[in-house]
Amino acid sequence: MCASFRLIEYLNRGKTLFNEVQDKNAPVLAGAVHDVTIEGIAREGDGIARIQGFVIFVPGTKVGDQVKIKIEKVLRKFAIAALEAN
């Protein structure tokens, strides 16, 4: 059984892998703009930045990039952001 099929099965049970709940303790909010430095790369190739230790995935970046990002989605353990147009 492939991983994608297992994920679909898991999601179909009415549960989600990551809860889409704005964590009141998260140091970022959806829609906020931040200047960050990309510190690492995730397995999927997205850049990883951190704000107060909170992980933010930023597609289309590489280690060392200093970029302006806009937070798109804040989940319990991490956030997803997009590059902000200059």
N, CA, C and O atoms as CSV, one atom per row, in Angstrom:
chain,resi,resn,atom,element,x,y,z
A,1,MET,N,N,0.860,-1.173,0.000
A,1,MET,CA,C,0.000,0.000,0.000
A,1,MET,C,C,0.903,1.233,0.000
A,1,MET,O,O,1.786,1.360,0.849
A,2,CYS,N,N,0.682,2.135,-0.949
A,2,CYS,CA,C,1.546,3.310,-1.043
A,2,CYS,C,C,1.149,4.350,-0.002
A,2,CYS,O,O,0.043,4.324,0.538
A,3,ALA,N,N,2.070,5.259,0.266
A,3,ALA,CA,C,1.845,6.279,1.285
A,3,ALA,C,C,0.667,7.181,0.936
A,3,ALA,O,O,-0.092,7.565,1.826
A,4,SER,N,N,0.500,7.526,-0.332
A,4,SER,CA,C,-0.611,8.396,-0.735
A,4,SER,C,C,-1.952,7.736,-0.438
A,4,SER,O,O,-2.883,8.392,0.031
A,5,PHE,N,N,-2.046,6.448,-0.710
A,5,PHE,CA,C,-3.294,5.727,-0.445
A,5,PHE,C,C,-3.577,5.698,1.045
A,5,PHE,O,O,-4.722,5.878,1.460
A,6,ARG,N,N,-2.546,5.473,1.858
A,6,ARG,CA,C,-2.740,5.457,3.315
A,6,ARG,C,C,-3.204,6.811,3.813
A,6,ARG,O,O,-4.058,6.888,4.696
A,7,LEU,N,N,-2.641,7.899,3.247
A,7,LEU,CA,C,-3.047,9.239,3.652
A,7,LEU,C,C,-4.511,9.482,3.300
A,7,LEU,O,O,-5.263,10.022,4.112
A,8,ILE,N,N,-4.913,9.092,2.113
A,8,ILE,CA,C,-6.310,9.255,1.701
A,8,ILE,C,C,-7.223,8.462,2.617
A,8,ILE,O,O,-8.267,8.960,3.037
A,9,GLU,N,N,-6.836,7.227,2.933
A,9,GLU,CA,C,-7.624,6.412,3.860
A,9,GLU,C,C,-7.756,7.111,5.204
A,9,GLU,O,O,-8.840,7.151,5.787
A,10,TYR,N,N,-6.656,7.659,5.693
A,10,TYR,CA,C,-6.644,8.341,6.983
A,10,TYR,C,C,-7.579,9.549,6.951
A,10,TYR,O,O,-8.365,9.756,7.876
A,11,LEU,N,N,-7.491,10.338,5.894
A,11,LEU,CA,C,-8.333,11.526,5.780
A,11,LEU,C,C,-9.803,11.162,5.647
A,11,LEU,O,O,-10.669,11.882,6.141
A,12,ASN,N,N,-10.083,10.067,4.992
A,12,ASN,CA,C,-11.467,9.645,4.805
A,12,ASN,C,C,-12.113,9.145,6.088
A,12,ASN,O,O,-13.334,8.994,6.138
A,13,ARG,N,N,-11.344,8.891,7.101
A,13,ARG,CA,C,-11.906,8.467,8.383
A,13,ARG,C,C,-12.437,9.659,9.171
A,13,ARG,O,O,-12.870,9.507,10.314
A,14,GLY,N,N,-12.406,10.844,8.563
A,14,GLY,CA,C,-12.941,12.024,9.243
A,14,GLY,C,C,-11.914,12.744,10.071
A,14,GLY,O,O,-12.242,13.669,10.814
A,15,LYS,N,N,-10.683,12.329,9.949
A,15,LYS,CA,C,-9.620,12.996,10.699
A,15,LYS,C,C,-8.724,13.725,9.717
A,15,LYS,O,O,-8.691,13.394,8.531
A,16,THR,N,N,-8.005,14.705,10.206
A,16,THR,CA,C,-7.028,15.387,9.360
A,16,THR,C,C,-5.650,15.174,9.939
A,16,THR,O,O,-5.483,15.016,11.148
A,17,LEU,N,N,-4.675,15.172,9.069
A,17,LEU,CA,C,-3.303,14.966,9.498
A,17,LEU,C,C,-2.805,16.150,10.314
A,17,LEU,O,O,-2.108,15.968,11.312
A,18,PHE,N,N,-3.154,17.345,9.901
A,18,PHE,CA,C,-2.778,18.563,10.612
A,18,PHE,C,C,-4.041,19.361,10.861
A,18,PHE,O,O,-4.793,19.647,9.929
A,19,ASN,N,N,-4.274,19.717,12.092
A,19,ASN,CA,C,-5.475,20.480,12.408
A,19,ASN,C,C,-5.333,21.917,11.934
A,19,ASN,O,O,-4.357,22.593,12.260
A,20,GLU,N,N,-6.311,22.382,11.162
A,20,GLU,CA,C,-6.295,23.760,10.688
A,20,GLU,C,C,-6.915,24.653,11.747
A,20,GLU,O,O,-8.000,25.203,11.559
A,21,VAL,N,N,-6.225,24.787,12.841
A,21,VAL,CA,C,-6.708,25.581,13.958
A,21,VAL,C,C,-5.659,26.635,14.247
A,21,VAL,O,O,-4.485,26.315,14.435
A,22,GLN,N,N,-6.080,27.901,14.284
A,22,GLN,CA,C,-5.146,28.958,14.647
A,22,GLN,C,C,-4.762,28.756,16.100
A,22,GLN,O,O,-5.596,28.885,16.996
A,23,ASP,N,N,-3.508,28.441,16.328
A,23,ASP,CA,C,-3.014,28.238,17.685
A,23,ASP,C,C,-2.852,29.599,18.340
A,23,ASP,O,O,-2.172,30.473,17.803
A,24,LYS,N,N,-3.461,29.777,19.472
A,24,LYS,CA,C,-3.381,31.062,20.168
A,24,LYS,C,C,-1.960,31.380,20.606
A,24,LYS,O,O,-1.634,32.538,20.868
A,25,ASN,N,N,-1.112,30.359,20.687
A,25,ASN,CA,C,0.277,30.578,21.090
A,25,ASN,C,C,1.215,30.776,19.903
A,25,ASN,O,O,2.402,31.036,20.102
A,26,ALA,N,N,0.719,30.662,18.689
A,26,ALA,CA,C,1.557,30.837,17.502
A,26,ALA,C,C,1.985,32.305,17.409
A,26,ALA,O,O,1.171,33.204,17.620
A,27,PRO,N,N,3.260,32.548,17.095
A,27,PRO,CA,C,3.749,33.926,17.021
A,27,PRO,C,C,3.425,34.623,15.701
A,27,PRO,O,O,3.867,35.751,15.480
A,28,VAL,N,N,2.665,33.975,14.822
A,28,VAL,CA,C,2.300,34.577,13.534
A,28,VAL,C,C,0.793,34.460,13.318
A,28,VAL,O,O,0.125,33.603,13.896
A,29,LEU,N,N,0.282,35.343,12.475
A,29,LEU,CA,C,-1.133,35.326,12.119
A,29,LEU,C,C,-1.274,35.268,10.609
A,29,LEU,O,O,-0.442,35.819,9.887
A,30,ALA,N,N,-2.312,34.612,10.125
A,30,ALA,CA,C,-2.572,34.566,8.690
A,30,ALA,C,C,-2.745,35.992,8.177
A,30,ALA,O,O,-3.440,36.805,8.785
A,31,GLY,N,N,-2.100,36.279,7.047
A,31,GLY,CA,C,-2.166,37.602,6.449
A,31,GLY,C,C,-1.029,38.522,6.834
A,31,GLY,O,O,-0.818,39.547,6.185
A,32,ALA,N,N,-0.288,38.178,7.880
A,32,ALA,CA,C,0.821,39.023,8.327
A,32,ALA,C,C,2.005,38.909,7.375
A,32,ALA,O,O,2.216,37.864,6.760
A,33,VAL,N,N,2.770,39.980,7.256
A,33,VAL,CA,C,3.955,40.017,6.399
A,33,VAL,C,C,5.185,40.107,7.299
A,33,VAL,O,O,5.217,40.891,8.248
A,34,HIS,N,N,6.208,39.286,6.987
A,34,HIS,CA,C,7.433,39.249,7.787
A,34,HIS,C,C,8.647,39.186,6.869
A,34,HIS,O,O,8.572,38.655,5.761
A,35,ASP,N,N,9.763,39.732,7.339
A,35,ASP,CA,C,11.055,39.548,6.682
A,35,ASP,C,C,11.754,38.397,7.395
A,35,ASP,O,O,11.913,38.432,8.615
A,36,VAL,N,N,12.172,37.375,6.647
A,36,VAL,CA,C,12.796,36.191,7.240
A,36,VAL,C,C,14.007,35.758,6.423
A,36,VAL,O,O,14.178,36.164,5.273
A,37,THR,N,N,14.834,34.933,7.033
A,37,THR,CA,C,15.944,34.274,6.347
A,37,THR,C,C,15.633,32.790,6.304
A,37,THR,O,O,15.246,32.204,7.315
A,38,ILE,N,N,15.800,32.181,5.143
A,38,ILE,CA,C,15.541,30.747,4.993
A,38,ILE,C,C,16.710,29.987,5.608
A,38,ILE,O,O,17.861,30.171,5.213
A,39,GLU,N,N,16.402,29.130,6.583
A,39,GLU,CA,C,17.414,28.421,7.357
A,39,GLU,C,C,17.654,26.994,6.889
A,39,GLU,O,O,18.714,26.424,7.146
A,40,GLY,N,N,16.683,26.419,6.210
A,40,GLY,CA,C,16.812,25.022,5.801
A,40,GLY,C,C,15.838,24.705,4.688
A,40,GLY,O,O,15.060,25.552,4.248
A,41,ILE,N,N,15.903,23.447,4.240
A,41,ILE,CA,C,15.024,22.967,3.186
A,41,ILE,C,C,14.309,21.715,3.689
A,41,ILE,O,O,14.934,20.803,4.230
A,42,ALA,N,N,12.989,21.686,3.504
A,42,ALA,CA,C,12.196,20.521,3.889
A,42,ALA,C,C,12.367,19.423,2.854
A,42,ALA,O,O,12.864,19.675,1.756
A,43,ARG,N,N,11.960,18.214,3.193
A,43,ARG,CA,C,12.066,17.085,2.262
A,43,ARG,C,C,11.353,17.354,0.947
A,43,ARG,O,O,11.789,16.877,-0.101
A,44,GLU,N,N,10.268,18.108,0.986
A,44,GLU,CA,C,9.496,18.400,-0.219
A,44,GLU,C,C,10.121,19.525,-1.040
A,44,GLU,O,O,9.654,19.813,-2.142
A,45,GLY,N,N,11.169,20.166,-0.522
A,45,GLY,CA,C,11.862,21.220,-1.245
A,45,GLY,C,C,11.491,22.627,-0.832
A,45,GLY,O,O,12.082,23.583,-1.335
A,46,ASP,N,N,10.529,22.789,0.068
A,46,ASP,CA,C,10.157,24.120,0.537
A,46,ASP,C,C,11.219,24.654,1.491
A,46,ASP,O,O,11.831,23.901,2.249
A,47,GLY,N,N,11.425,25.974,1.437
A,47,GLY,CA,C,12.336,26.605,2.384
A,47,GLY,C,C,11.719,26.617,3.769
A,47,GLY,O,O,10.497,26.625,3.917
A,48,ILE,N,N,12.574,26.619,4.782
A,48,ILE,CA,C,12.114,26.659,6.170
A,48,ILE,C,C,12.660,27.921,6.828
A,48,ILE,O,O,13.867,28.162,6.843
A,49,ALA,N,N,11.751,28.711,7.366
A,49,ALA,CA,C,12.120,29.883,8.156
A,49,ALA,C,C,11.523,29.684,9.547
A,49,ALA,O,O,10.654,28.835,9.745
A,50,ARG,N,N,11.991,30.462,10.489
A,50,ARG,CA,C,11.446,30.380,11.846
A,50,ARG,C,C,11.227,31.782,12.384
A,50,ARG,O,O,12.036,32.686,12.174
A,51,ILE,N,N,10.116,31.939,13.079
A,51,ILE,CA,C,9.850,33.165,13.814
A,51,ILE,C,C,9.587,32.745,15.242
A,51,ILE,O,O,8.621,32.034,15.520
A,52,GLN,N,N,10.445,33.183,16.152
A,52,GLN,CA,C,10.389,32.782,17.560
A,52,GLN,C,C,10.326,31.265,17.693
A,52,GLN,O,O,9.614,30.743,18.551
A,53,GLY,N,N,11.070,30.557,16.847
A,53,GLY,CA,C,11.136,29.104,16.888
A,53,GLY,C,C,10.007,28.403,16.153
A,53,GLY,O,O,10.061,27.187,15.973
A,54,PHE,N,N,8.987,29.131,15.723
A,54,PHE,CA,C,7.832,28.558,15.035
A,54,PHE,C,C,8.184,28.348,13.563
A,54,PHE,O,O,8.632,29.279,12.894
A,55,VAL,N,N,7.986,27.144,13.065
A,55,VAL,CA,C,8.382,26.778,11.705
A,55,VAL,C,C,7.410,27.333,10.673
A,55,VAL,O,O,6.192,27.253,10.831
A,56,ILE,N,N,7.988,27.904,9.600
A,56,ILE,CA,C,7.198,28.428,8.489
A,56,ILE,C,C,7.777,27.868,7.199
A,56,ILE,O,O,8.962,28.045,6.918
A,57,PHE,N,N,6.945,27.195,6.414
A,57,PHE,CA,C,7.366,26.648,5.126
A,57,PHE,C,C,7.124,27.695,4.043
A,57,PHE,O,O,6.045,28.279,3.950
A,58,VAL,N,N,8.165,27.919,3.216
A,58,VAL,CA,C,8.094,28.940,2.171
A,58,VAL,C,C,8.528,28.311,0.848
A,58,VAL,O,O,9.726,28.164,0.605
A,59,PRO,N,N,7.574,27.935,-0.014
A,59,PRO,CA,C,7.930,27.347,-1.309
A,59,PRO,C,C,8.704,28.343,-2.183
A,59,PRO,O,O,8.509,29.555,-2.096
A,60,GLY,N,N,9.584,27.796,-3.025
A,60,GLY,CA,C,10.299,28.627,-3.991
A,60,GLY,C,C,11.483,29.373,-3.431
A,60,GLY,O,O,11.915,30.371,-4.008
A,61,THR,N,N,12.020,28.909,-2.312
A,61,THR,CA,C,13.179,29.574,-1.708
A,61,THR,C,C,14.295,28.568,-1.478
A,61,THR,O,O,14.088,27.357,-1.566
A,62,LYS,N,N,15.488,29.093,-1.181
A,62,LYS,CA,C,16.623,28.222,-0.871
A,62,LYS,C,C,17.346,28.764,0.353
A,62,LYS,O,O,17.133,29.910,0.749
A,63,VAL,N,N,18.189,27.952,0.944
A,63,VAL,CA,C,18.904,28.316,2.161
A,63,VAL,C,C,19.692,29.601,1.932
A,63,VAL,O,O,20.386,29.753,0.927
A,64,GLY,N,N,19.572,30.512,2.876
A,64,GLY,CA,C,20.286,31.778,2.822
A,64,GLY,C,C,19.486,32.925,2.223
A,64,GLY,O,O,19.865,34.086,2.379
A,65,ASP,N,N,18.395,32.625,1.545
A,65,ASP,CA,C,17.561,33.687,0.970
A,65,ASP,C,C,16.997,34.560,2.088
A,65,ASP,O,O,16.516,34.048,3.099
A,66,GLN,N,N,17.058,35.870,1.905
A,66,GLN,CA,C,16.399,36.812,2.806
A,66,GLN,C,C,15.198,37.343,2.038
A,66,GLN,O,O,15.346,38.058,1.047
A,67,VAL,N,N,14.009,36.985,2.507
A,67,VAL,CA,C,12.794,37.258,1.741
A,67,VAL,C,C,11.712,37.870,2.614
A,67,VAL,O,O,11.734,37.762,3.840
A,68,LYS,N,N,10.766,38.515,1.949
A,68,LYS,CA,C,9.567,39.026,2.601
A,68,LYS,C,C,8.470,38.022,2.283
A,68,LYS,O,O,8.240,37.685,1.122
A,69,ILE,N,N,7.793,37.547,3.328
A,69,ILE,CA,C,6.757,36.530,3.152
A,69,ILE,C,C,5.424,37.016,3.701
A,69,ILE,O,O,5.364,37.896,4.559
A,70,LYS,N,N,4.351,36.413,3.177
A,70,LYS,CA,C,3.017,36.656,3.705
A,70,LYS,C,C,2.488,35.316,4.199
A,70,LYS,O,O,2.434,34.347,3.442
A,71,ILE,N,N,2.099,35.263,5.464
A,71,ILE,CA,C,1.583,34.033,6.055
A,71,ILE,C,C,0.219,33.731,5.445
A,71,ILE,O,O,-0.690,34.560,5.503
A,72,GLU,N,N,0.078,32.543,4.860
A,72,GLU,CA,C,-1.176,32.147,4.234
A,72,GLU,C,C,-2.048,31.302,5.144
A,72,GLU,O,O,-3.266,31.472,5.180
A,73,LYS,N,N,-1.424,30.392,5.878
A,73,LYS,CA,C,-2.186,29.465,6.710
A,73,LYS,C,C,-1.364,29.162,7.959
A,73,LYS,O,O,-0.167,28.889,7.873
A,74,VAL,N,N,-2.014,29.212,9.117
A,74,VAL,CA,C,-1.352,28.887,10.384
A,74,VAL,C,C,-2.014,27.649,10.950
A,74,VAL,O,O,-3.220,27.623,11.197
A,75,LEU,N,N,-1.209,26.632,11.147
A,75,LEU,CA,C,-1.685,25.384,11.732
A,75,LEU,C,C,-1.105,25.247,13.131
A,75,LEU,O,O,-0.378,26.123,13.599
A,76,ARG,N,N,-1.426,24.160,13.787
A,76,ARG,CA,C,-0.999,23.990,15.176
A,76,ARG,C,C,0.521,23.961,15.327
A,76,ARG,O,O,1.054,24.562,16.259
A,77,LYS,N,N,1.224,23.279,14.433
A,77,LYS,CA,C,2.667,23.091,14.589
A,77,LYS,C,C,3.520,23.917,13.631
A,77,LYS,O,O,4.729,24.038,13.831
A,78,PHE,N,N,2.913,24.479,12.606
A,78,PHE,CA,C,3.686,25.221,11.610
A,78,PHE,C,C,2.766,26.141,10.819
A,78,PHE,O,O,1.544,26.107,10.964
A,79,ALA,N,N,3.390,26.967,9.975
A,79,ALA,CA,C,2.631,27.856,9.092
A,79,ALA,C,C,3.141,27.677,7.673
A,79,ALA,O,O,4.244,27.179,7.450
A,80,ILE,N,N,2.318,28.093,6.716
A,80,ILE,CA,C,2.689,28.074,5.315
A,80,ILE,C,C,2.603,29.511,4.818
A,80,ILE,O,O,1.624,30.214,5.067
A,81,ALA,N,N,3.650,29.934,4.108
A,81,ALA,CA,C,3.704,31.319,3.623
A,81,ALA,C,C,4.035,31.334,2.146
A,81,ALA,O,O,4.479,30.335,1.581
A,82,ALA,N,N,3.813,32.484,1.530
A,82,ALA,CA,C,4.161,32.706,0.133
A,82,ALA,C,C,5.090,33.911,0.073
A,82,ALA,O,O,5.070,34.772,0.953
A,83,LEU,N,N,5.903,33.959,-0.980
A,83,LEU,CA,C,6.751,35.129,-1.184
A,83,LEU,C,C,5.865,36.338,-1.432
A,83,LEU,O,O,4.910,36.271,-2.207
A,84,GLU,N,N,6.179,37.413,-0.788
A,84,GLU,CA,C,5.440,38.658,-0.951
A,84,GLU,C,C,6.019,39.411,-2.139
A,84,GLU,O,O,7.234,39.577,-2.240
A,85,ALA,N,N,5.159,39.865,-3.035
A,85,ALA,CA,C,5.626,40.623,-4.196
A,85,ALA,C,C,6.195,41.961,-3.728
A,85,ALA,O,O,5.628,42.629,-2.864
A,86,ASN,N,N,7.320,42.330,-4.316
A,86,ASN,CA,C,7.957,43.606,-3.905
A,86,ASN,C,C,7.341,44.772,-4.569
A,86,ASN,O,O,7.756,45.907,-4.334
